[in-house]
Structure formats: structure tokens, C-alpha cells
């Protein structure tokens, strides 16, 4: 079963902010790689949501790290 992945406005804003930071720090090539990795994670999430850890206050929401370098941006 494939699930629909839904973004809130806050998630969209955060994604755009992260993309902007990546562009400034590492350039357009890194932005493309980030977008590709994000798409792969979202595809995996839609197919196998239980692979990713749920957040504490809502078990229907999952979290996934796209790349370890990005943790310093957040």
C-alpha cells in the first residue's frame, strides 16, 4: 500500500529555507543532490512509513534525515 505524503505550509517553508542555505553554502549542484535525496526518502516513506521513526507527540508523523551535514543547518 502506498501512502500520500502531505506537507504543511511550515514544512514547505522549512524545505525552501534549507534549499536556500545549501545554495549559499555549497552551490546549485548540492541543491540538486539534496532534492534528489529528498525525493528518494519521500518515495520510501510513502511505501514503507514504519521504516522511519515517529515523533513523540503524534505517532502518524514520521521523521527522516536526508543527510548528516544538514543537521548543522537546522
Secondary structure, 3 states (H helix, E strand, C coil): CCCCCCCCHHHHHHHHHHHHHHHHHHCHHHHHHHHHHHHHHHHHHHHCHHHCEEECCEEEEEECCCCHHHHHCC
